[in-house]
């Protein structure tokens, strides 16, 4: 199916969802990217409503779209931060339609900007990442200008949020007890577990230092390359710490590099 056909099918889906009067806005995350081909990725639609439409209403609208839609699952099992989610296959591409109330959206934005939600909720959801997503959302239906108002609200990364992120994540960048235990035992797999947790804290703090909403672990090096505030040779040293962490005999050198990175980041944040 051509990109034009896929786009027309997506537009039909959006019109069907937006026909419910409770729906006030529909947007696609990552809207700067082309629609994926089957197997390349999925489509995430965020739907903001005065109240969540009923299950039977949502099902009728999705199943009425004809052959372009298959495998419809209403309220597919997902974690809480992803709202009330329906799943379907649109032109062969896995598609999620996630419903939130407008009130819940504003409450989440406010709490995150105030620095009240700086911890990762699970392996896939970062509250600050929701703000990054909102900045890049492609509005597909927005009669009230909701996405414009949201974009204005998150346009400036507040110092209050940066300080909360740094205060929480910086002390956790170097878990010395676990790192030293892994190095002493030459336990590569445990070392990688500890380093992965540390990397997450490091990236959260580094993004906050540069007043950039942390989107996710994807394409981290691309973002870091554009940062003004970062340890010297940051990307090179990150890759070295990861590479040297793959062999028992080089774990100590990996940790030495990591400790120096952690100190340099802390110095920049002072």
Buried (B, 14 or more C-beta within 10 A) or exposed (E): EEEEEBEBBBEBBBBBBBEBEBBBBBBBBBBEEEBBEEEEEEBBBBBBBEEBBEEEBBBEBBBEBEEBBEEBBBBBEBEEBBBBBBBBBBBBBBBBBBBBBBEBBBEBBEEBBEBEBBEBBEEEBBBBBBBBBBEBBBBBBBEEEBBEEBBEBBEEBBEEBBBBBBBBBBEBBBBEEBBEBBBEEBBBEBBBEBBEBBBBBBBBBBBBBBBBBBBEBEEBEEBBEEBEBBBEEBBEBBEBBBEBBEEBEBBEBBBEBBBBBBEBBBEBBE
